[in-house]
Amino acid sequence: MVDQAVLAAQKWVNDTYSGRAGYSRVDENGKTGWPTMHALTRALQLELGITATSNNFGPGTLSNLEGQYSSIGPNLNDNNSNIVKIIQSGLYCKGYGPGAISGTFGSGTAAAVSNMQENMGINADGTVTPKVFKALLTMDAYVTLEYYGGTEKIRKIQQWLNGKYLHRENFFIQPTDGVYSRGTQEALIYAIQFEEGLSDSVANGNFGPSTRSNLPTLRVGNQDGSTQFVHLLQAALCFNQYDVDFDGIFGNGTKSAVIAFQSFAMLPSDGIVGLTTWSSLLVSTGDPTRKGTELDCITEITPDRAQTLVNAGYETVGRYLTNVEGTTLNKKIQTGELETIFNAGMTVFPIYQTYGGNASYFNANQGTQNAIAAHNAAKNYGFPENTIIYFAVDYDSTDYDITNSILPHFAAVYSKLTELGIYKVGIYGTRNACSRVSEAGYAITSFVSGMSTGFSGNLGYPLPKNWAFDQISTITLGSGEGLIEIDNNIKSGRDNGVSYVEQVSPSDSYDAIIKEALSNVGNDIPIFSGLAGNIVLDGEERTILDTNLLKVTYSSSKEVTQGDDDANIIYVIDGQPADNPFKASVLGRIQGMDGLSNEVQVGSEGMVNTLATNVGNGQIKTSISTEFGQIVYTYEIVVTDIELPFTTSASASIILKVYLKTYNFPPEYPVPVAVTGKINEVSTEAFNGEKIAAAIVGVVAIVGIALLAIYAAPVALTTLTNLASSFTAITAALLGT
């Protein structure tokens, strides 16, 4: 909806300053927003003689304004009506009506300024000081924003802070919208520093060593006199969602709230506010020297390290279910490690993290894949039913990121893990991320990255109600073989980890189940079905065809790394190929090529669907490379949900490689790919001609052309079409079919 007063402000500032160096026009849409405030800020800077304008009302602008106009009101007599018009435009954008954009600071303008000052909680004298001017040209609100969770109690505290400390050099007017935010938290720290006696040059809004060391101990009977520490304590309690009277008197009501907070934060619950309680109220780490009973680490817990941890009083260990593919960091739980931890008398909880360090990683499809991978990995380790798996959001996620990326991601994690029916969902992240995901019903407990005190998702947010672990410091313990670096965490008791896992037998008899699952991958694709009964799970590459122009090999292994983020993967979920850009590219390019038969076009999609049906859950990976004068097509099929006894499962893969020996191609079949390398001697072996013919035609002619279309895009489509025919013709000629 168009606000005519805001529209008038936008038209005035554009008409007055357009064409002047340093000014950028604002859209005349009648809607208040940062672009309009930025335009008014640049206009003010130009009036002050600042040529290097910017959108930021920073120290330079403030200093210039203080030097020229210490106070702007009805007595302004320098004939600069544009300064007044900027004020009047800002007032309209804030929702305060000065009467007109007239350039005259009359009674209407003074009344509007006074109304705004009263809402700010400062002296309502109707004049505009430099700090009031700075606040005017922001999008801060000075009325309660109930839609965003604003309350009158928080608003009262915000107004009190503004009124009490605005005279200090580094303190600026804060929003009085009733919403506890980063700015309000910083204002509280500034207030504490001022009451501690820190000078304006030292006070910085950060909860550092000097601030901690000067905090007083408060108890019942304290009340504000020369300092305001009881008021500030009560403010901190309210910001942490403990309702107390904001009266500056430490009575029984305040004591009860302190005890409730101490109990929630796992502090000694004595109602006395010392350094540890102050710290937990004011910063996400609390007191970073506090010793926890839970830890997480990327290091294997050996017997010597386990003894170090037990000696230090640790009870629960967080360890990773998987490694991140493509990295050398080996952080996952190692063979025999769980037994070592249990033998030492400690418990374990599992963490699942591949990347998770950017908003782009999080989406519903990735959430489903992560749930499956975490489920399978946890089952492989034997974690029992109802174990909570913590899925990581390992960066400072904004509110926008949480709404648009992280919530859909965790909705999919929760849905899939609930469907699989064994494990529960936990979240690792900032206070804000943990709270919002948990409040949406997608996580049962939270593992809070409280150590990152500067994260916007921690500063200005209380500890989540369902917190299980709070990460507060990184420390090194022990010596020699027992030396280990850990993240030191506080444990609430909402999740005590698990004290055992189901025993997963390493018996070779399970290999038969895995081989059968791999043999079933391609029942309708000859090259795979032909391997039934002959699969060896040692990962060694074995040749099943070697001619003067083609070689086909296979390998298979139980050792599969999860979480591959390569572009050329089609993920398979419940027998269906998940839609992704690679699948669309493969099928789209094949089906869009002139000259390919309808059978080939339809067959390409049919092959993918057939593989997906038999894979169940897993991945279909493809790649193309050159090796010693050959083009190598690699097809890796990963099956991630092979059911085994003891309610566990295995993952395994089968890799098919087709080597096209381009250095031996006859002249009538040119290959449009530059290949260099050593030409090796080529031998031939006996083979089942009919079976291999079907395999080469089915695998190379269909999927291979798709790969060439992707990786050799500049090649003419007619050339690719000819190459497809060449594959078929050469194969038929070689095999006599």
C-alpha positions in Angstrom: 0.0 0.0 0.0 1.3 3.5 -0.9 1.9 5.9 1.9 1.3 9.3 0.4 3.5 11.0 3.0 6.4 8.7 2.3 5.9 9.2 -1.4 6.1 12.9 -0.9 9.4 12.5 1.0 10.8 10.3 -1.8 9.8 12.8 -4.5 11.3 15.7 -2.6 14.6 14.1 -2.0 14.9 13.0 -5.6 13.9 16.4 -7.0 16.3 18.1 -4.8 19.4 16.0 -5.1 19.2 14.0 -8.3 22.1 14.9 -10.6 24.4 15.8 -7.7 27.6 13.7 -7.3 27.2 11.3 -4.4 23.4 11.0 -4.6 21.5 7.9 -5.8 17.8 8.1 -6.7 15.3 6.2 -4.7 12.3 4.4 -6.2 9.2 6.5 -5.7 6.9 3.8 -4.4 5.5 5.2 -1.2 7.1 2.5 0.9 9.4 3.1 3.8 12.6 1.1 3.7 16.3 1.3 3.8 16.7 2.8 0.3 14.7 5.8 1.4 16.7 6.2 4.6 19.9 5.8 2.6 18.8 8.6 0.2 18.0 10.9 3.1 21.4 10.1 4.7 23.2 11.0 1.5 21.2 14.2 1.3 22.2 15.1 4.8 25.9 14.4 4.0 25.7 16.7 0.9 24.1 19.5 3.0 27.0 19.1 5.5 29.6 19.4 2.7 30.6 15.8 2.7 31.5 14.8 -0.9 32.4 11.2 -0.2 28.9 10.2 0.6 27.7 6.7 1.6 24.6 4.9 2.9 26.2 4.7 6.3 25.5 7.4 9.0 29.0 6.8 10.5 31.4 8.7 12.7 32.3 11.2 10.0 28.7 12.2 9.4 28.1 12.4 13.1 31.2 14.5 13.7 30.3 16.9 10.9 26.8 17.2 12.2 27.9 17.9 15.8 30.3 20.6 14.5 27.6 22.4 12.5 24.4 21.7 14.4 24.6 20.7 18.1 20.8 20.9 18.3 18.1 21.5 15.7 14.8 23.0 16.7 12.4 25.9 16.3 15.3 28.4 16.7 17.3 27.2 13.7 18.2 30.4 12.0 20.9 29.5 9.4 18.3 29.5 6.6 19.1 25.9 5.6 15.6 24.7 5.2 16.8 21.5 3.5 18.1 20.2 6.8 14.6 20.6 8.3 13.1 19.0 5.2 15.3 16.0 5.7 14.1 15.8 9.3 10.5 16.1 8.3 10.9 13.5 5.6 12.5 11.1 8.1 9.6 11.7 10.5 7.1 10.8 7.9 9.0 7.6 7.1 9.0 6.7 10.8 5.3 7.2 11.1 5.4 10.6 12.9 3.5 13.4 11.1 5.3 16.9 11.2 2.5 18.4 9.2 4.4 19.1 6.0 7.8 19.0 4.3 8.0 22.7 4.6 11.5 23.5 5.7 10.2 25.3 8.7 10.8 23.8 12.1 7.4 24.8 13.5 5.2 23.4 16.3 4.0 20.4 14.2 7.6 19.3 13.6 8.5 19.9 17.3 5.5 17.8 18.4 6.4 14.9 16.1 10.0 14.9 17.3 8.8 15.1 20.9 6.5 12.1 20.4 9.3 10.1 18.9 11.7 11.0 21.7 9.1 9.9 24.3 8.8 6.6 22.5 12.6 6.3 22.5 12.6 6.8 26.3 14.7 10.0 26.2 14.1 13.7 27.1 11.1 14.8 25.0 12.2 18.4 24.3 11.2 18.4 20.6 14.7 19.2 19.4 16.9 17.1 17.2 20.4 16.3 18.5 23.0 14.6 16.3 22.2 11.2 18.0 18.5 11.7 17.5 19.2 12.6 13.9 21.2 9.4 13.5 18.4 7.3 15.0 15.8 9.1 12.8 17.5 7.9 9.6 17.4 4.1 10.5 14.7 1.5 10.2 14.6 1.0 14.0 11.1 1.0 15.5 10.2 2.9 18.7 6.8 1.2 19.2 6.2 -2.4 20.4 6.4 -4.9 17.5 4.1 -7.6 18.8 4.2 -9.5 15.5 7.9 -10.1 16.0 7.5 -11.1 19.6 8.0 -7.7 21.1 6.8 -7.3 24.7 6.1 -4.2 26.9 8.5 -5.4 29.6 11.5 -5.5 27.1 10.4 -2.2 25.6 10.4 -0.6 29.1 14.0 -1.9 29.6 15.1 -0.6 26.2 13.6 2.9 27.0 15.4 2.9 30.4 18.7 2.1 28.8 18.3 4.9 26.2 17.3 7.4 28.9 20.0 6.4 31.3 23.0 6.2 29.1 22.4 8.4 26.0 24.8 11.0 27.4 27.7 8.6 27.1 29.8 9.1 24.0 29.7 5.5 22.6 26.0 4.9 23.5 23.5 5.5 20.7 19.7 5.3 20.7 18.5 1.7 20.5 15.2 0.5 19.1 12.4 0.4 21.7 10.4 -2.3 19.9 10.2 -4.8 22.7 12.3 -7.3 20.8 15.5 -8.7 22.5 18.1 -8.4 19.8 21.8 -8.1 19.2 21.6 -4.3 19.5 19.8 -4.5 22.8 22.3 -7.0 24.2 25.2 -4.7 23.2 23.4 -1.8 24.9 23.2 -3.9 28.1 26.9 -4.6 28.0 27.7 -1.0 27.5 25.6 -0.1 30.5 27.4 -2.7 32.6 30.8 -1.2 31.5 29.6 2.3 32.3 28.5 1.2 35.8 31.8 -0.5 36.3 33.5 2.9 35.8 35.0 2.2 32.4 35.7 5.3 30.4 34.1 6.1 27.1 37.4 5.3 25.4 37.5 1.8 26.9 33.8 0.8 26.9 33.1 -1.1 23.7 30.0 -3.3 24.2 32.1 -6.5 24.3 32.1 -8.9 27.3 35.8 -9.0 27.7 38.2 -9.7 30.6 37.9 -6.2 32.1 34.2 -6.3 32.1 34.1 -9.8 33.7 36.6 -8.9 36.4 34.7 -5.8 37.6 31.3 -7.5 37.9 29.9 -7.4 41.5 28.3 -10.3 43.4 24.6 -9.6 44.0 22.2 -11.3 46.4 19.0 -10.7 48.3 19.0 -7.2 49.9 21.0 -5.4 47.2 19.3 -2.4 45.7 20.4 0.2 43.3 22.0 3.3 44.8 25.2 4.7 43.3 25.2 2.0 40.6 22.4 0.3 38.7 23.6 -3.3 38.8 20.4 -4.8 40.1 18.4 -3.1 37.3 21.0 -4.5 34.8 20.7 -8.0 36.4 16.9 -7.8 36.1 17.2 -6.7 32.5 19.5 -9.7 31.8 17.0 -12.1 33.4 14.1 -10.6 31.3 16.3 -11.0 28.2 16.7 -14.7 29.0 12.9 -15.0 29.4 12.7 -14.9 33.2 10.0 -12.5 34.2 11.0 -10.2 37.2 10.0 -6.8 38.3 12.3 -4.2 36.8 12.6 -2.2 40.0 16.2 -2.2 41.0 15.5 -4.2 44.2 17.0 -7.7 44.7 14.0 -9.3 46.5 12.7 -12.8 46.7 11.1 -12.6 43.3 14.5 -11.8 41.7 16.1 -14.5 43.7 13.6 -17.1 42.5 14.2 -16.1 38.9 18.0 -16.3 39.5 17.6 -19.8 40.9 15.4 -20.9 38.0 17.9 -19.7 35.5 20.9 -21.3 37.4 19.1 -24.6 37.4 18.3 -24.3 33.7 21.9 -23.4 32.8 23.3 -26.2 35.0 24.9 -23.7 37.5 25.0 -24.0 41.3 21.4 -22.9 42.2 22.0 -20.7 45.2 20.3 -17.5 44.1 23.6 -15.6 44.4 24.8 -13.8 41.2 28.6 -14.1 40.9 30.8 -14.2 37.8 29.6 -17.6 36.5 25.9 -16.6 36.7 26.6 -13.1 35.2 28.5 -14.7 32.4 25.8 -17.2 31.5 23.2 -14.4 31.5 25.3 -12.2 29.3 27.2 -14.2 26.7 26.7 -17.5 24.8 29.8 -19.2 26.3 29.0 -18.3 29.8 32.2 -18.5 31.8 34.6 -20.1 29.3 36.8 -21.5 32.1 33.9 -23.6 33.4 34.5 -27.3 33.2 32.0 -29.4 31.4 31.2 -33.2 31.6 30.6 -33.6 27.9 32.9 -33.2 24.9 33.1 -33.5 21.2 36.2 -34.1 19.0 37.4 -35.2 15.6 40.1 -37.3 17.2 39.9 -41.1 17.8 39.4 -42.0 21.5 42.2 -44.5 22.2 42.5 -46.2 25.6 45.1 -43.7 26.7 43.0 -40.7 25.6 39.9 -42.3 27.2 41.8 -42.4 30.5 42.7 -38.7 30.1 39.1 -37.8 29.6 37.8 -39.9 32.5 40.5 -38.4 34.8 39.2 -34.9 33.8 35.7 -35.8 34.7 34.1 -36.3 31.3 31.1 -38.6 31.0 29.8 -38.3 27.4 31.6 -38.1 24.0 30.3 -36.7 20.7 31.8 -38.4 17.7 31.2 -38.2 13.9 29.3 -40.9 11.9 31.1 -40.2 8.6 34.0 -38.5 7.0 33.6 -35.8 4.4 34.3 -37.2 0.9 37.0 -35.3 -0.9 38.9 -34.4 2.3 41.8 -36.2 4.1 40.4 -35.6 7.5 39.6 -38.9 9.2 37.2 -37.8 11.9 34.6 -40.6 11.9 34.3 -43.3 14.6 37.1 -45.8 14.2 36.9 -49.6 14.4 36.9 -50.6 18.1 36.6 -47.0 19.3 33.1 -47.4 20.7 34.1 -50.3 22.8 37.1 -48.3 24.1 34.7 -45.5 25.2 32.2 -47.8 26.8 35.0 -49.7 28.6 36.1 -46.4 30.1 32.6 -45.9 31.5 31.7 -43.1 29.2 28.7 -42.7 26.8 28.5 -41.6 23.2 26.2 -39.5 21.0 26.5 -39.4 17.2 27.1 -36.3 15.0 26.4 -36.1 11.3 28.1 -33.5 9.3 29.3 -33.4 5.7 29.8 -29.7 4.9 26.9 -27.6 6.3 28.9 -24.3 6.3 26.8 -22.3 4.0 23.1 -21.6 3.3 23.4 -23.1 -0.2 24.1 -26.5 1.2 20.7 -26.7 3.0 17.6 -27.8 1.1 14.9 -30.5 1.3 16.7 -32.9 -1.1 19.9 -32.6 0.8 18.0 -33.1 4.0 16.6 -36.4 2.8 20.0 -37.6 1.6 21.6 -36.7 4.9 18.9 -38.5 6.9 19.4 -41.7 4.9 23.2 -41.5 5.1 23.1 -40.8 8.9 20.6 -43.6 9.4 22.7 -46.1 7.6 25.9 -45.1 9.2 24.3 -45.2 12.7 22.9 -48.6 12.0 26.3 -49.8 10.7 27.8 -48.8 14.0 25.0 -50.5 15.9 23.5 -47.4 17.6 20.3 -48.5 19.4 16.8 -47.4 18.8 15.9 -43.8 19.8 19.5 -42.6 19.7 19.5 -38.9 18.9 21.7 -37.9 15.8 22.8 -34.3 15.7 22.8 -32.8 12.2 25.1 -29.8 12.0 24.5 -26.2 10.9 28.1 -25.1 11.2 28.0 -21.4 10.3 26.3 -18.1 11.5 23.0 -18.7 9.8 20.8 -15.6 9.5 17.1 -15.5 10.2 16.5 -15.4 6.4 18.7 -18.5 5.9 16.9 -20.4 8.6 13.5 -19.6 7.1 14.3 -20.3 3.5 17.0 -23.0 3.7 17.5 -24.6 7.1 13.9 -25.2 8.1 13.0 -27.0 4.8 16.2 -29.0 5.2 15.4 -30.2 8.7 11.7 -30.8 7.8 13.1 -33.3 5.3 15.6 -34.8 7.8 12.8 -35.2 10.3 10.3 -36.7 7.8 12.8 -39.2 6.5 14.3 -40.2 9.8 10.8 -40.6 11.2 9.8 -42.8 8.3 12.8 -45.0 8.8 11.6 -45.4 12.3 14.8 -45.9 14.4 16.5 -42.6 15.3 15.6 -39.2 16.5 16.7 -35.8 15.2 18.9 -33.3 17.1 20.5 -30.1 15.7 23.9 -28.5 16.2 24.0 -24.8 15.5 23.6 -21.3 16.9 21.1 -20.5 19.6 18.7 -19.0 17.0 19.0 -21.9 14.6 18.6 -24.5 17.3 15.6 -22.7 18.8 13.7 -22.2 15.5 14.3 -25.7 14.2 13.2 -27.2 17.5 10.2 -24.9 17.9 9.1 -26.0 14.4 9.1 -29.6 15.7 12.0 -30.9 13.6 14.5 -31.5 16.4 14.0 -33.1 19.9 17.2 -31.6 21.4 19.9 -29.0 20.7 23.6 -29.0 20.7 24.5 -25.3 20.8 27.6 -23.8 19.3 27.8 -21.3 22.1 31.6 -20.9 21.7 31.0 -18.6 18.8 30.0 -15.6 20.9 30.1 -13.1 18.0 27.7 -15.0 15.8 24.5 -13.0 15.2 22.6 -16.2 15.9 24.0 -16.3 19.4 24.2 -12.6 20.4 20.7 -11.5 21.4 19.2 -15.0 21.7 18.6 -17.0 24.9 19.7 -20.6 25.4 17.2 -23.0 23.6 14.7 -24.5 26.0 15.7 -28.1 24.8 19.4 -27.7 25.0 21.3 -30.9 25.6 24.9 -29.8 25.1 26.4 -26.3 25.1 29.9 -25.9 23.4 31.8 -23.3 25.4 35.6 -23.7 24.8 38.3 -25.7 23.0 40.9 -27.1 25.4 43.8 -29.6 25.3 44.1 -32.3 27.9 46.7 -35.0 28.9 50.2 -35.7 27.6 52.1 -38.2 25.6 49.8 -40.9 24.1 46.9 -39.5 26.1 47.1 -36.0 24.7 43.9 -34.8 23.0 42.2 -31.6 21.9 38.5 -31.4 22.6 35.6 -29.0 22.6 34.6 -28.6 26.2 30.8 -28.7 26.6 28.2 -28.4 29.3 25.6 -31.2 29.6 22.0 -30.6 30.7 21.0 -34.2 31.1 18.4 -34.1 28.3 20.5 -36.5 26.3 23.1 -38.6 28.1 24.2 -40.5 25.0 24.2 -44.3 24.7 26.2 -46.7 26.8 26.2 -49.6 24.3 25.7 -50.5 20.6 24.2 -53.5 19.0 27.0 -55.9 18.0 27.5 -56.0 14.3 29.2 -59.2 13.3 32.1 -58.9 11.0 31.4 -62.5 9.7 32.1 -63.1 6.0 28.7 -64.7 5.8 27.3 -61.2 5.4 29.3 -60.8 2.2 26.8 -63.1 0.5 23.9 -60.7 1.4 25.9 -57.8 0.0 26.9 -59.6 -3.2 23.3 -60.5 -3.8 22.2 -56.9 -3.3 24.8 -55.7 -5.8 23.9 -58.5 -8.3 20.3 -57.3 -8.2 21.3 -53.7 -9.1 21.0 -54.3 -12.8 18.9 -57.4 -13.3 17.6 -55.9 -16.6 21.0 -54.6 -17.7 23.2 -57.5 -19.1 26.6 -56.3 -17.9 25.5 -56.3 -14.3 23.4 -59.4 -14.3 26.3 -61.2 -15.9 28.3 -60.6 -12.8 26.0 -62.5 -10.5 27.9 -65.1 -8.4 31.3 -63.7 -9.5 31.4 -60.5 -7.5 34.4 -60.0 -5.3 34.3 -57.3 -2.7 37.9 -56.4 -2.3 37.9 -53.3 -4.5 40.3 -54.7 -7.1 39.7 -53.9 -10.7 39.0 -57.0 -12.8 38.9 -57.3 -16.6 35.8 -58.9 -18.1 36.6 -57.9 -21.7 39.7 -56.8 -23.5 39.8 -56.4 -27.3 41.8 -54.2 -29.6 39.3 -51.3 -29.3 37.4 -51.9 -26.0 38.1 -53.0 -22.5 35.5 -53.5 -19.8 36.4 -53.9 -16.1 34.5 -54.0 -12.8 35.4 -53.7 -9.1 33.3 -53.8 -6.0 33.8 -52.9 -2.4 32.0 -52.7 1.0 34.0 -49.6 1.8 31.9 -46.7 0.5 32.4 -43.0 1.4 29.1 -41.1 1.8 28.3 -37.5 1.0 29.8 -37.0 -2.4 28.9 -33.5 -3.7 30.1 -34.0 -7.3 27.7 -32.6 -10.0 27.5 -35.9 -11.9 25.5 -37.9 -9.4 21.9 -39.1 -9.6 20.7 -39.8 -6.0 18.3 -42.6 -5.6 15.7 -42.5 -2.9 13.2 -45.4 -2.4 13.9 -46.7 -5.9 13.3 -43.4 -7.6 16.0 -41.2 -9.2 15.8 -37.9 -7.4 15.4 -34.9 -9.7 18.6 -32.8 -9.9 20.4 -30.8 -12.5 22.7 -33.7 -13.6 19.8 -36.1 -14.2 18.0 -33.4 -16.2 21.1 -32.7 -18.2 21.8 -36.3 -19.0 18.3 -37.1 -20.2 17.7 -33.7 -21.8 20.8 -33.8 -23.9 20.2 -37.3 -25.1 16.5 -36.7 -25.9 17.4 -33.5 -27.7 19.9 -34.9 -30.2 18.8 -35.1 -33.8 19.3 -38.5 -35.4 19.2 -40.7 -32.4 16.5 -43.4 -32.7 13.5 -43.2 -30.4 14.5 -46.5 -28.9 17.8 -44.9 -27.8 16.2 -41.8 -26.4 13.6 -43.7 -24.4 16.1 -46.3 -23.4 18.4 -43.8 -21.8 15.7 -42.8 -19.3 14.7 -46.4 -18.9 18.2 -47.5 -18.0 18.4 -44.8 -15.2 15.0 -45.8 -13.9 15.9 -49.5 -14.0 19.1 -49.0 -12.1 17.3 -46.8 -9.5 14.6 -49.4 -8.9 17.2 -52.1 -8.1 19.4 -49.7 -6.1 16.6 -48.8 -3.7 18.6 -46.2 -1.8 22.0 -44.9 -3.0 23.7 -43.1 -5.9 24.4 -43.5 -9.6 27.7 -41.8 -10.3 29.2 -41.2 -13.8 32.5 -39.7 -15.0 34.7 -39.5 -18.0 38.5 -39.2 -18.2 41.4 -40.0 -20.4 44.1 -42.6 -19.6 47.0 -43.6 -21.7 45.3 -42.9 -25.0 41.9 -44.2 -23.9 38.6 -42.6 -23.1 37.5 -44.1 -19.8 33.8 -44.1 -18.9 33.2 -44.9 -15.2 29.8 -45.9 -13.8 29.7 -46.3 -10.0 26.5 -47.7 -8.4 26.3 -47.2 -4.6 23.8 -49.1 -2.6 23.4 -47.6 0.9 20.7 -49.6 2.5 21.6 -53.3 2.4 19.8 -54.9 5.3 21.8 -57.1 7.6 21.0 -59.0 10.8 21.1 -57.2 14.2 18.9 -54.3 12.8 21.8 -52.9 11.0 22.8 -52.3 7.3 25.7 -52.0 5.0 26.7 -49.9 2.1 28.6 -51.2 -1.0 29.4 -50.2 -4.5 30.0 -51.7 -7.9 32.1 -49.8 -10.5 32.0 -50.5 -14.2 34.7 -49.0 -16.4 34.5 -49.0 -20.2 37.9 -48.1 -21.9 37.6 -46.9 -25.4 41.0 -47.3 -27.1 41.0 -44.3 -29.4 44.5 -44.9 -30.6 43.4 -48.1 -32.3 40.3 -46.6 -34.0 40.1 -47.1 -37.8 40.1 -43.9 -39.9 36.4 -44.3 -40.8 35.5 -43.9 -37.1 37.1 -40.6 -36.0 36.8 -39.7 -32.3 36.2 -36.0 -31.5 38.1 -36.0 -28.3 41.8 -35.0 -28.0 43.7 -37.9 -26.3 47.4 -38.1 -25.6 49.5 -40.6 -23.7 51.5 -43.7 -24.1 50.1 -46.4 -26.5 50.2 -49.7 -24.7 50.2 -53.2 -26.2 46.6 -54.6 -26.3 45.7 -58.2 -25.8 42.5 -60.0 -26.5 40.7 -62.5 -24.4 37.8 -64.9 -24.9 34.5 -63.5 -23.9 30.8 -64.1 -24.1 30.1 -62.1 -27.3 26.3 -61.9 -27.0 26.4 -60.6 -23.4 29.2 -58.1 -24.0 27.6 -56.8 -27.1 24.4 -56.0 -25.2 26.4 -54.4 -22.4 28.5 -52.2 -24.7 25.5 -51.1 -26.7 23.4 -50.5 -23.6 26.0 -48.8 -21.5 28.3 -47.0 -23.9 26.0 -46.0 -26.7 23.3 -44.6 -24.4 25.1 -43.2 -21.3 28.4 -42.6 -23.0 26.9 -40.2 -25.5 25.3 -38.2 -22.6 28.7 -37.9 -21.0 30.3 -36.7 -24.2 27.4 -34.2 -24.6 28.2 -32.8 -21.2 32.0 -32.9 -21.1 32.7 -32.2 -24.8 30.0 -29.7 -25.4 31.7 -27.9 -28.3 31.6 -31.1 -30.4 28.9 -30.9 -33.1 25.8 -33.0 -32.4 26.0 -34.6 -35.8 29.5 -35.9 -34.8 28.1 -37.2 -31.5 25.4 -38.9 -33.4 27.9 -40.5 -35.7 29.9 -41.6 -32.8 26.9 -43.3 -31.3 26.4 -45.2 -34.5 30.1 -46.0 -34.5 30.0 -47.6 -31.0 27.1 -49.8 -32.1 28.7 -50.7 -35.4 32.1 -51.4 -34.0 30.7 -53.5 -31.2 28.6 -55.6 -33.5 31.5 -56.1 -35.9 33.9 -57.1 -33.2 31.5 -59.6 -31.6 30.0 -61.0 -34.7 26.5 -60.1 -33.7 
